[in-house]
Amino acid sequence: MTDALNGKLPTSFWIIGVVFLLWNLLGLFGYYTQVTMTPEVMAENFTEAQQAWMMNEPAWATSAYAIAVTAGVIAAALLLMRKALALPFFILSFVAVLVQDFNAFILSDWKGVWGNTALYLPSVVFILCIVEIWYSWSAKTKGWLT
């Protein structure tokens, strides 16, 4: 269903969609930066323990990161194109985030390496994943997505 007054989607739909896209593009940029970082740049910006943690991250966790951000970008683009396929892509992104976080918070000593402040960004990511899923589901049920 569209806005009853003018037959258009609410402006908030487009604003939220663009914010989702920008957020996920930022995540994709973060992924790209991490996997293309040279040892020299790593040494300048991270402690030895942090460098070791990043260099020893399992391939499946790095792959989960790639899937999470790529699926998020695709989902946000699909949302802006008003495609219902945005919902399963947001769900895929969230599942990949959970896989990546499993490595970081269950299998690794993240707290010893990064400290408590390392929880802030993953917490925001987790919450925004839930919001993206909820919003795309809501948009689908309102008939805004086909």
PyMOL CGO cylinders between C-alpha atoms (Angstrom):
from pymol import cmd
from pymol.cgo import CYLINDER

trace = [
    CYLINDER, 0.00, 0.00, 0.00, 1.27, 3.48, -0.79, 0.3, 1, 1, 1, 1, 1, 1,
    CYLINDER, 1.27, 3.48, -0.79, 0.65, 6.72, 1.02, 0.3, 1, 1, 1, 1, 1, 1,
    CYLINDER, 0.65, 6.72, 1.02, -3.11, 7.28, 0.88, 0.3, 1, 1, 1, 1, 1, 1,
    CYLINDER, -3.11, 7.28, 0.88, -2.83, 11.03, 0.30, 0.3, 1, 1, 1, 1, 1, 1,
    CYLINDER, -2.83, 11.03, 0.30, -0.71, 11.19, -2.83, 0.3, 1, 1, 1, 1, 1, 1,
    CYLINDER, -0.71, 11.19, -2.83, -0.24, 7.63, -4.09, 0.3, 1, 1, 1, 1, 1, 1,
    CYLINDER, -0.24, 7.63, -4.09, 3.50, 7.74, -3.39, 0.3, 1, 1, 1, 1, 1, 1,
    CYLINDER, 3.50, 7.74, -3.39, 5.74, 6.04, -0.90, 0.3, 1, 1, 1, 1, 1, 1,
    CYLINDER, 5.74, 6.04, -0.90, 6.55, 8.15, 2.13, 0.3, 1, 1, 1, 1, 1, 1,
    CYLINDER, 6.55, 8.15, 2.13, 9.74, 10.18, 1.88, 0.3, 1, 1, 1, 1, 1, 1,
    CYLINDER, 9.74, 10.18, 1.88, 11.00, 8.30, 4.93, 0.3, 1, 1, 1, 1, 1, 1,
    CYLINDER, 11.00, 8.30, 4.93, 11.15, 5.11, 2.85, 0.3, 1, 1, 1, 1, 1, 1,
    CYLINDER, 11.15, 5.11, 2.85, 13.68, 6.69, 0.49, 0.3, 1, 1, 1, 1, 1, 1,
    CYLINDER, 13.68, 6.69, 0.49, 15.67, 8.30, 3.30, 0.3, 1, 1, 1, 1, 1, 1,
    CYLINDER, 15.67, 8.30, 3.30, 15.86, 5.04, 5.25, 0.3, 1, 1, 1, 1, 1, 1,
    CYLINDER, 15.86, 5.04, 5.25, 16.78, 3.11, 2.10, 0.3, 1, 1, 1, 1, 1, 1,
    CYLINDER, 16.78, 3.11, 2.10, 19.61, 5.51, 1.30, 0.3, 1, 1, 1, 1, 1, 1,
    CYLINDER, 19.61, 5.51, 1.30, 20.86, 5.37, 4.91, 0.3, 1, 1, 1, 1, 1, 1,
    CYLINDER, 20.86, 5.37, 4.91, 20.84, 1.55, 4.72, 0.3, 1, 1, 1, 1, 1, 1,
    CYLINDER, 20.84, 1.55, 4.72, 22.75, 1.68, 1.43, 0.3, 1, 1, 1, 1, 1, 1,
    CYLINDER, 22.75, 1.68, 1.43, 25.34, 4.13, 2.74, 0.3, 1, 1, 1, 1, 1, 1,
    CYLINDER, 25.34, 4.13, 2.74, 25.79, 2.10, 5.95, 0.3, 1, 1, 1, 1, 1, 1,
    CYLINDER, 25.79, 2.10, 5.95, 26.35, -1.10, 3.99, 0.3, 1, 1, 1, 1, 1, 1,
    CYLINDER, 26.35, -1.10, 3.99, 28.69, 0.60, 1.51, 0.3, 1, 1, 1, 1, 1, 1,
    CYLINDER, 28.69, 0.60, 1.51, 30.68, 1.80, 4.52, 0.3, 1, 1, 1, 1, 1, 1,
    CYLINDER, 30.68, 1.80, 4.52, 30.86, -1.82, 5.68, 0.3, 1, 1, 1, 1, 1, 1,
    CYLINDER, 30.86, -1.82, 5.68, 32.01, -2.93, 2.23, 0.3, 1, 1, 1, 1, 1, 1,
    CYLINDER, 32.01, -2.93, 2.23, 34.70, -0.24, 2.28, 0.3, 1, 1, 1, 1, 1, 1,
    CYLINDER, 34.70, -0.24, 2.28, 35.78, -1.45, 5.74, 0.3, 1, 1, 1, 1, 1, 1,
    CYLINDER, 35.78, -1.45, 5.74, 36.05, -5.00, 4.45, 0.3, 1, 1, 1, 1, 1, 1,
    CYLINDER, 36.05, -5.00, 4.45, 38.05, -3.90, 1.41, 0.3, 1, 1, 1, 1, 1, 1,
    CYLINDER, 38.05, -3.90, 1.41, 40.36, -1.82, 3.59, 0.3, 1, 1, 1, 1, 1, 1,
    CYLINDER, 40.36, -1.82, 3.59, 40.96, -4.71, 5.96, 0.3, 1, 1, 1, 1, 1, 1,
    CYLINDER, 40.96, -4.71, 5.96, 41.75, -7.33, 3.32, 0.3, 1, 1, 1, 1, 1, 1,
    CYLINDER, 41.75, -7.33, 3.32, 43.99, -5.04, 1.26, 0.3, 1, 1, 1, 1, 1, 1,
    CYLINDER, 43.99, -5.04, 1.26, 45.91, -3.56, 4.18, 0.3, 1, 1, 1, 1, 1, 1,
    CYLINDER, 45.91, -3.56, 4.18, 49.66, -3.90, 3.79, 0.3, 1, 1, 1, 1, 1, 1,
    CYLINDER, 49.66, -3.90, 3.79, 51.83, -5.13, 6.65, 0.3, 1, 1, 1, 1, 1, 1,
    CYLINDER, 51.83, -5.13, 6.65, 53.36, -1.65, 6.88, 0.3, 1, 1, 1, 1, 1, 1,
    CYLINDER, 53.36, -1.65, 6.88, 49.98, 0.02, 7.34, 0.3, 1, 1, 1, 1, 1, 1,
    CYLINDER, 49.98, 0.02, 7.34, 48.98, -2.66, 9.83, 0.3, 1, 1, 1, 1, 1, 1,
    CYLINDER, 48.98, -2.66, 9.83, 52.17, -2.05, 11.84, 0.3, 1, 1, 1, 1, 1, 1,
    CYLINDER, 52.17, -2.05, 11.84, 51.53, 1.70, 11.91, 0.3, 1, 1, 1, 1, 1, 1,
    CYLINDER, 51.53, 1.70, 11.91, 47.94, 1.41, 13.13, 0.3, 1, 1, 1, 1, 1, 1,
    CYLINDER, 47.94, 1.41, 13.13, 47.64, -1.69, 15.30, 0.3, 1, 1, 1, 1, 1, 1,
    CYLINDER, 47.64, -1.69, 15.30, 49.42, -3.34, 18.21, 0.3, 1, 1, 1, 1, 1, 1,
    CYLINDER, 49.42, -3.34, 18.21, 51.28, -6.58, 17.64, 0.3, 1, 1, 1, 1, 1, 1,
    CYLINDER, 51.28, -6.58, 17.64, 48.46, -8.53, 19.28, 0.3, 1, 1, 1, 1, 1, 1,
    CYLINDER, 48.46, -8.53, 19.28, 45.85, -6.86, 17.04, 0.3, 1, 1, 1, 1, 1, 1,
    CYLINDER, 45.85, -6.86, 17.04, 47.95, -7.54, 13.94, 0.3, 1, 1, 1, 1, 1, 1,
    CYLINDER, 47.95, -7.54, 13.94, 48.30, -11.21, 14.90, 0.3, 1, 1, 1, 1, 1, 1,
    CYLINDER, 48.30, -11.21, 14.90, 44.56, -11.44, 15.56, 0.3, 1, 1, 1, 1, 1, 1,
    CYLINDER, 44.56, -11.44, 15.56, 43.73, -9.99, 12.13, 0.3, 1, 1, 1, 1, 1, 1,
    CYLINDER, 43.73, -9.99, 12.13, 46.34, -12.03, 10.27, 0.3, 1, 1, 1, 1, 1, 1,
    CYLINDER, 46.34, -12.03, 10.27, 45.20, -15.27, 11.92, 0.3, 1, 1, 1, 1, 1, 1,
    CYLINDER, 45.20, -15.27, 11.92, 41.50, -14.79, 11.33, 0.3, 1, 1, 1, 1, 1, 1,
    CYLINDER, 41.50, -14.79, 11.33, 40.17, -17.96, 9.70, 0.3, 1, 1, 1, 1, 1, 1,
    CYLINDER, 40.17, -17.96, 9.70, 39.21, -17.76, 6.03, 0.3, 1, 1, 1, 1, 1, 1,
    CYLINDER, 39.21, -17.76, 6.03, 35.62, -18.71, 6.86, 0.3, 1, 1, 1, 1, 1, 1,
    CYLINDER, 35.62, -18.71, 6.86, 35.30, -15.69, 9.19, 0.3, 1, 1, 1, 1, 1, 1,
    CYLINDER, 35.30, -15.69, 9.19, 36.75, -13.34, 6.58, 0.3, 1, 1, 1, 1, 1, 1,
    CYLINDER, 36.75, -13.34, 6.58, 34.38, -14.89, 4.03, 0.3, 1, 1, 1, 1, 1, 1,
    CYLINDER, 34.38, -14.89, 4.03, 31.46, -14.31, 6.39, 0.3, 1, 1, 1, 1, 1, 1,
    CYLINDER, 31.46, -14.31, 6.39, 32.48, -10.65, 6.61, 0.3, 1, 1, 1, 1, 1, 1,
    CYLINDER, 32.48, -10.65, 6.61, 32.55, -10.43, 2.82, 0.3, 1, 1, 1, 1, 1, 1,
    CYLINDER, 32.55, -10.43, 2.82, 29.15, -12.10, 2.52, 0.3, 1, 1, 1, 1, 1, 1,
    CYLINDER, 29.15, -12.10, 2.52, 27.65, -9.89, 5.23, 0.3, 1, 1, 1, 1, 1, 1,
    CYLINDER, 27.65, -9.89, 5.23, 28.66, -6.60, 3.64, 0.3, 1, 1, 1, 1, 1, 1,
    CYLINDER, 28.66, -6.60, 3.64, 28.02, -7.67, 0.04, 0.3, 1, 1, 1, 1, 1, 1,
    CYLINDER, 28.02, -7.67, 0.04, 24.57, -9.06, 0.86, 0.3, 1, 1, 1, 1, 1, 1,
    CYLINDER, 24.57, -9.06, 0.86, 23.83, -5.88, 2.82, 0.3, 1, 1, 1, 1, 1, 1,
    CYLINDER, 23.83, -5.88, 2.82, 24.70, -3.65, -0.14, 0.3, 1, 1, 1, 1, 1, 1,
    CYLINDER, 24.70, -3.65, -0.14, 22.62, -5.80, -2.50, 0.3, 1, 1, 1, 1, 1, 1,
    CYLINDER, 22.62, -5.80, -2.50, 19.71, -5.83, -0.03, 0.3, 1, 1, 1, 1, 1, 1,
    CYLINDER, 19.71, -5.83, -0.03, 19.74, -2.05, 0.37, 0.3, 1, 1, 1, 1, 1, 1,
    CYLINDER, 19.74, -2.05, 0.37, 19.88, -1.58, -3.41, 0.3, 1, 1, 1, 1, 1, 1,
    CYLINDER, 19.88, -1.58, -3.41, 16.97, -4.02, -3.83, 0.3, 1, 1, 1, 1, 1, 1,
    CYLINDER, 16.97, -4.02, -3.83, 15.02, -2.13, -1.17, 0.3, 1, 1, 1, 1, 1, 1,
    CYLINDER, 15.02, -2.13, -1.17, 15.51, 1.11, -3.08, 0.3, 1, 1, 1, 1, 1, 1,
    CYLINDER, 15.51, 1.11, -3.08, 14.38, -0.70, -6.25, 0.3, 1, 1, 1, 1, 1, 1,
    CYLINDER, 14.38, -0.70, -6.25, 11.31, -1.78, -4.26, 0.3, 1, 1, 1, 1, 1, 1,
    CYLINDER, 11.31, -1.78, -4.26, 12.07, -5.49, -4.65, 0.3, 1, 1, 1, 1, 1, 1,
    CYLINDER, 12.07, -5.49, -4.65, 10.85, -7.99, -2.04, 0.3, 1, 1, 1, 1, 1, 1,
    CYLINDER, 10.85, -7.99, -2.04, 14.09, -9.90, -2.52, 0.3, 1, 1, 1, 1, 1, 1,
    CYLINDER, 14.09, -9.90, -2.52, 15.66, -7.28, -0.23, 0.3, 1, 1, 1, 1, 1, 1,
    CYLINDER, 15.66, -7.28, -0.23, 14.31, -9.17, 2.81, 0.3, 1, 1, 1, 1, 1, 1,
    CYLINDER, 14.31, -9.17, 2.81, 16.14, -12.49, 2.22, 0.3, 1, 1, 1, 1, 1, 1,
    CYLINDER, 16.14, -12.49, 2.22, 19.34, -10.59, 1.40, 0.3, 1, 1, 1, 1, 1, 1,
    CYLINDER, 19.34, -10.59, 1.40, 19.10, -8.64, 4.67, 0.3, 1, 1, 1, 1, 1, 1,
    CYLINDER, 19.10, -8.64, 4.67, 18.57, -11.97, 6.46, 0.3, 1, 1, 1, 1, 1, 1,
    CYLINDER, 18.57, -11.97, 6.46, 21.60, -13.48, 4.69, 0.3, 1, 1, 1, 1, 1, 1,
    CYLINDER, 21.60, -13.48, 4.69, 23.67, -10.48, 5.73, 0.3, 1, 1, 1, 1, 1, 1,
    CYLINDER, 23.67, -10.48, 5.73, 22.57, -10.92, 9.35, 0.3, 1, 1, 1, 1, 1, 1,
    CYLINDER, 22.57, -10.92, 9.35, 23.38, -14.63, 9.37, 0.3, 1, 1, 1, 1, 1, 1,
    CYLINDER, 23.38, -14.63, 9.37, 26.85, -13.87, 7.98, 0.3, 1, 1, 1, 1, 1, 1,
    CYLINDER, 26.85, -13.87, 7.98, 27.34, -11.24, 10.71, 0.3, 1, 1, 1, 1, 1, 1,
    CYLINDER, 27.34, -11.24, 10.71, 26.46, -13.88, 13.30, 0.3, 1, 1, 1, 1, 1, 1,
    CYLINDER, 26.46, -13.88, 13.30, 29.01, -16.29, 11.80, 0.3, 1, 1, 1, 1, 1, 1,
    CYLINDER, 29.01, -16.29, 11.80, 31.70, -13.61, 11.80, 0.3, 1, 1, 1, 1, 1, 1,
    CYLINDER, 31.70, -13.61, 11.80, 30.84, -12.62, 15.38, 0.3, 1, 1, 1, 1, 1, 1,
    CYLINDER, 30.84, -12.62, 15.38, 30.95, -16.27, 16.45, 0.3, 1, 1, 1, 1, 1, 1,
    CYLINDER, 30.95, -16.27, 16.45, 34.61, -16.30, 15.52, 0.3, 1, 1, 1, 1, 1, 1,
    CYLINDER, 34.61, -16.30, 15.52, 35.34, -12.93, 17.06, 0.3, 1, 1, 1, 1, 1, 1,
    CYLINDER, 35.34, -12.93, 17.06, 33.51, -13.33, 20.35, 0.3, 1, 1, 1, 1, 1, 1,
    CYLINDER, 33.51, -13.33, 20.35, 33.33, -17.07, 20.98, 0.3, 1, 1, 1, 1, 1, 1,
    CYLINDER, 33.33, -17.07, 20.98, 36.43, -18.59, 19.38, 0.3, 1, 1, 1, 1, 1, 1,
    CYLINDER, 36.43, -18.59, 19.38, 38.86, -15.70, 19.82, 0.3, 1, 1, 1, 1, 1, 1,
    CYLINDER, 38.86, -15.70, 19.82, 40.16, -13.60, 22.69, 0.3, 1, 1, 1, 1, 1, 1,
    CYLINDER, 40.16, -13.60, 22.69, 38.67, -10.39, 21.34, 0.3, 1, 1, 1, 1, 1, 1,
    CYLINDER, 38.67, -10.39, 21.34, 38.48, -8.71, 24.75, 0.3, 1, 1, 1, 1, 1, 1,
    CYLINDER, 38.48, -8.71, 24.75, 42.16, -9.33, 25.48, 0.3, 1, 1, 1, 1, 1, 1,
    CYLINDER, 42.16, -9.33, 25.48, 43.20, -8.00, 22.08, 0.3, 1, 1, 1, 1, 1, 1,
    CYLINDER, 43.20, -8.00, 22.08, 40.75, -5.15, 21.42, 0.3, 1, 1, 1, 1, 1, 1,
    CYLINDER, 40.75, -5.15, 21.42, 39.29, -4.33, 24.87, 0.3, 1, 1, 1, 1, 1, 1,
    CYLINDER, 39.29, -4.33, 24.87, 35.70, -3.61, 25.82, 0.3, 1, 1, 1, 1, 1, 1,
    CYLINDER, 35.70, -3.61, 25.82, 35.35, -0.82, 23.26, 0.3, 1, 1, 1, 1, 1, 1,
    CYLINDER, 35.35, -0.82, 23.26, 35.44, -3.51, 20.58, 0.3, 1, 1, 1, 1, 1, 1,
    CYLINDER, 35.44, -3.51, 20.58, 31.82, -4.27, 21.45, 0.3, 1, 1, 1, 1, 1, 1,
    CYLINDER, 31.82, -4.27, 21.45, 30.47, -0.93, 20.23, 0.3, 1, 1, 1, 1, 1, 1,
    CYLINDER, 30.47, -0.93, 20.23, 30.66, -1.42, 16.47, 0.3, 1, 1, 1, 1, 1, 1,
    CYLINDER, 30.66, -1.42, 16.47, 29.50, -5.07, 16.47, 0.3, 1, 1, 1, 1, 1, 1,
    CYLINDER, 29.50, -5.07, 16.47, 26.58, -4.06, 18.70, 0.3, 1, 1, 1, 1, 1, 1,
    CYLINDER, 26.58, -4.06, 18.70, 25.56, -1.32, 16.28, 0.3, 1, 1, 1, 1, 1, 1,
    CYLINDER, 25.56, -1.32, 16.28, 25.91, -3.73, 13.36, 0.3, 1, 1, 1, 1, 1, 1,
    CYLINDER, 25.91, -3.73, 13.36, 23.76, -6.33, 15.14, 0.3, 1, 1, 1, 1, 1, 1,
    CYLINDER, 23.76, -6.33, 15.14, 21.03, -3.80, 15.96, 0.3, 1, 1, 1, 1, 1, 1,
    CYLINDER, 21.03, -3.80, 15.96, 21.02, -2.33, 12.45, 0.3, 1, 1, 1, 1, 1, 1,
    CYLINDER, 21.02, -2.33, 12.45, 20.77, -5.80, 10.92, 0.3, 1, 1, 1, 1, 1, 1,
    CYLINDER, 20.77, -5.80, 10.92, 17.63, -6.39, 12.98, 0.3, 1, 1, 1, 1, 1, 1,
    CYLINDER, 17.63, -6.39, 12.98, 16.25, -2.97, 11.97, 0.3, 1, 1, 1, 1, 1, 1,
    CYLINDER, 16.25, -2.97, 11.97, 16.97, -3.67, 8.28, 0.3, 1, 1, 1, 1, 1, 1,
    CYLINDER, 16.97, -3.67, 8.28, 15.18, -7.01, 8.45, 0.3, 1, 1, 1, 1, 1, 1,
    CYLINDER, 15.18, -7.01, 8.45, 12.23, -5.52, 10.32, 0.3, 1, 1, 1, 1, 1, 1,
    CYLINDER, 12.23, -5.52, 10.32, 11.95, -2.53, 7.99, 0.3, 1, 1, 1, 1, 1, 1,
    CYLINDER, 11.95, -2.53, 7.99, 12.13, -4.59, 4.79, 0.3, 1, 1, 1, 1, 1, 1,
    CYLINDER, 12.13, -4.59, 4.79, 9.59, -7.06, 6.21, 0.3, 1, 1, 1, 1, 1, 1,
    CYLINDER, 9.59, -7.06, 6.21, 7.32, -4.14, 7.14, 0.3, 1, 1, 1, 1, 1, 1,
    CYLINDER, 7.32, -4.14, 7.14, 7.71, -2.56, 3.70, 0.3, 1, 1, 1, 1, 1, 1,
    CYLINDER, 7.71, -2.56, 3.70, 6.88, -5.91, 2.11, 0.3, 1, 1, 1, 1, 1, 1,
    CYLINDER, 6.88, -5.91, 2.11, 3.75, -6.39, 4.21, 0.3, 1, 1, 1, 1, 1, 1,
    CYLINDER, 3.75, -6.39, 4.21, 2.62, -2.85, 3.31, 0.3, 1, 1, 1, 1, 1, 1,
    CYLINDER, 2.62, -2.85, 3.31, 2.93, -3.70, -0.37, 0.3, 1, 1, 1, 1, 1, 1,
    CYLINDER, 2.93, -3.70, -0.37, 5.79, -1.29, -0.99, 0.3, 1, 1, 1, 1, 1, 1,
    CYLINDER, 5.79, -1.29, -0.99, 7.98, -4.11, -2.30, 0.3, 1, 1, 1, 1, 1, 1,
    CYLINDER, 7.98, -4.11, -2.30, 7.08, -6.41, -5.16, 0.3, 1, 1, 1, 1, 1, 1,
]
cmd.load_cgo(trace, "trace")
